[in-house]
Amino acid sequence: MITKKKTGIKLLMIALGVLLILIPLVGCVAEEGKKTIRFAECGWDTFGTAAHVAAFVAEHGYGYPTELIPTDTVPGVIGIQEGDLDVYMELGIASMPEAYDKLIASGQGIDLGLNFGGMKQGWLVPTYMIEDGDLPEGLSVFDLPDYWELFKDPEDPTKGRYYGCLPGWACQETDMMQFEAWGLYEYYNLFIPGSDAALAASIVAACEKHEPWLGFYWSPTWVLGMYDMTWIEMPPFDQEVWDTNRACEYPITNSNIIVNVGLLESAPDVVEFLKKYETDVELMNEWMMYIRETKADTEETAVWFLKNYESLWTEWVPADIAEKVKAALVS
């Protein structure tokens, strides 16, 4: 007679046996002996989506285990130089020249070329403030002391509020240097939002209520695709001035893909893929609008891209790798 205890043991053994059979199948994408590729994941949506796209292809196409590591711009570049990170998908070279030059000079960072070009950064106001006559056409940074009362800081109404760049991003230091160079600390508080989402939300809230807003932002983003904003004029970009105190406009910058030199040996096939990876500002805007309209995260957006832009990304990889990636997308 089989007791309940023996039956339970037997069922447990069967379950363990099934589990042991299944374990090799779970995560079997990664091939034995291949080193984990560590992708930087900075806090804005184009960067996160690009990192997930590249990681998906590296893992499901080439068989490498992958890890996405949250970081910020400067720590991310340092991570590449020190070997803590392997891939940095979106480095705006012109806005971080010192960090870029130091990385390349160290021999630890390799520039694989363009991800996309034409990224713009700077200070903006809602266009309706100019159309309504509150601000003049051709508003420049030198006009801002005359209009601080339009942007009164709710926490300190003796000054205006400027919404600055985010903590840990290279543009935070640029904001502070420009404020100092143009004497704006006397008229404005440099308010630092805690996240990209908080900065975007401040623009959305102001625009939806037709209220004043002044601050830093960049393109491509879904925010600037949805709301009509006007760039504030700054002195033309001058490299010597930029290197001294940033008292000029941001350079129009390209975003390049940077890898740690060790990846050339540990994953040369992925390096070749990343050399061919290239997008553009129009595609970045498509990503941003998809995120906005569907509430997708960057990983979901990467999968959506791979499913809907097959004609583009299949040009970056050999046919057999593309088939593996496509199979993973439907599994």
Helices and strands as residue ranges (DSSP letters): H 4-22, G 23-25, E 37-41, H 45-56, I 57-61, E 66-70, H 73-82, E 87-92, G 93-95, H 97-106, E 109-126, H 127-131, G 141-151, E 152-153, E 156-163, H 170-181, E 188-191, H 196-209, E 215-219, H 222-226, E 229-231, H 239-244, E 253-260, H 263-266, H 268-276, H 281-294, H 298-308, H 310-313, H 319-330
